[in-house]
Amino acid sequence: DIVKIKSNKITDESLIGIKGIRNIGNTCYINTAIQCLSNCAELRNYFLFGNPHNDINKNNILGYKGLIAYGFEFIIKSLWVEKENVLDISKFKKAVGVCNDRFRGMNQQDTHEFVTFLIDSLHEDLNRVINKVYIKKEERDLPDDIKSKIEWNNFLRRNQSILVDLFYGQFKSTVTCQECKKTCVDFNSFSSLSLNLTNSKKNEKNSKSKIGRASCRERV
């Protein structure tokens, strides 16, 4: 029912995608996230013209058996195919609440947190890797470029989807002990980044990671 739409016909006038989403309580954070992602052409076209049903991974314990993917497909097709001026996302909102308690009620939530949840959930629902192998984290002292490639390749061995292709990347984390000056470098994947909008030198100084000798010993 959640993926049923009135028409599959795509017209020139509907392709502009200018359509509002009805606010259900304090759900503007969901509406904002949906409008942003629906205007990512590659992702939109995947749901409009591709066949996402072929990628649904119902065996992935980290996913929701396609519930989020089916719901998002309904939204994309409703925004870009249907001629109604306003979209009601009540059923999608209910499905999201079933998958994540944080978004179950009608209270205002953080848009960035919802975008992260939506991207990660879509990825796991559409993850083409059926059997995820256990991969031990690389602990050898290697050059950064080599370690970066190893970590990224290991990530791709467990994660393959249109979301990974479009949104996921890798960041380098460096932590230095202020006492012994030992530096630990790590590489992690991300689907979105929080950026500090201020240029304050004070905030920049406070944002640097610091660890003491005891914590450093544990890392070494």
C-alpha positions, 0 to 999 in steps of 0.5 A: 500500500505504501508504494502504490501510486496512481500513475506511472506516467511521467510528464514534462510538467511533472518533472519540475518536481515543485511540490510541497509536503504536508506538515504532520505535527512538527515534521518539517525536519522530515520534509526538508530532508526529503526535498533535499534528497529528492533533488539529487538527480542520480538518486532520484533517477535510480528510483524513477527509472531504475529497478530498486526492487532488484536490490532490496536486501531482505536478509540484511539484519542492519536493514528494514527488509525494504520498508524504508526503500519502498517508502522512499520510492513511493515519495520520489514517484509521488513528487515527480510523477503525480500532479497533486500540489501537496504530498501526504507522507503519513504512511512513510512517517509511520514506517519510519517510526516503526524502524526508529523510535526517535522519529515515532512521535510528532516532536521536532527532531534534528534534520541532519540526524534524520538525513543520516538515518535515511541515507544509512537505512536506504543503503542497508535496505539496498545493500547488494552484499548478501553475506557480510564477512567479518574483517579484522581492522588493520593494526599494522603501522603502514603509510597513510595512503596504503592504510586508507586504501585497505580500509576503504576496500574492506568497507566496500567488501561489506557495503555496495549500494547506490547510496555508497556510490553517491554519498559515502566517503572516508575521513582521516582521524588523527589523535596526538597525545599531548605528553608523549606525542604519540600520534594515532591515525585512523580511517573511517567511512561517513555518509554525511559530515557536520561542518563548523560554520564559525571561523573563530580561532577559539572554537578551532582550538577547543575542537582539537582532540587531546588525550593523556598518557594513560589513554595513549598507552591503551591505544598503543 
